[in-house]
């Protein structure tokens, strides 16, 4: 059985992803590139005529603020998306590229967004996520300040396109005045709506998860999937140590072909165990399989699910033109 997310009207692979190409060319687990995407009155838009990004001024704030809008905010459109950048700047940019392409195709305006990206975050993350929770206080405080900044900047919702940061989602989102989407919820909801059937008679629908040790230890993908009635299948120790982690290491060495072959084996190992879909929950294994690879039909990218949920929200909350 295969599953297609085309019915959600967003392709799971970008037609042309310059950021993804650059990421593969300069591949490393945690890029040292220092990039900050600053919020301003200029947003990246997609030029339909030449398929290249361009800058376009967004309209100025209206004379009177709408309900739920923040006074003196940078952006006053009520469907403004606030984005907390993750550990990988490349992954943050790839997520932004999805929002720009998917929201601006068909001649539509790109959704308004504001980003807070801090590449230095990777230097304060612990190597072992299972350490005492008190050691995470500086990280949580850092991410909460970014969330507060986005709320004050006029964001109507908040997203965090970073797997590892979701380990502290509950603390970061606490008391948030705006909708704060959880990537795990987005994935579990899409799979639930797909109405998958068990591959084994009398069994449950099985969902596999491939991720780093840190993300698997955090366990949020497992919890969100189980809450929707799915049986979660994780790679065993041998698969992690001899296939998945070597694939990530190969990618870090810029051995894309080696990483791709190992990833295919890791996916097949889970498929043999009767899983319907494999969640590719690691930045290091995204974009490795080429467009058109049959295995992609058996996989879902959590950040694609997050982007789709974000765009559905933005579409529902966009300003309606005033008819005179």
Secondary structure, DSSP 4 states (H G I P E B T S, - for coil): -----GGGTS-SS-SS-HHHHHHHHT--SS---------SSEEEEEETTTTEEEEEEPPPPPSSPPTTPPTT-S---TTPEEEE--S-HHHHHHHHHHHHHHHHGGGPPPPPEEEE--GGGGGTS-S-TTS-GGGGHHHHHHHHHHHHHHHHTT-SEEE---TGGGGGHHHHHTT-SSEE--HHHHHHHHHHHTT---SSTT---EEEEEE-HHHHHH-HHHHHHHHTTPEEEE--HHHIIIIIHHHHHHHHTT-HHHHHHHHHHHHHHHHHTT-SEEEEE-GGGTT-SPTT-GGGGGEE-HHHHHHHHHHHHHHHHSPPPPP-
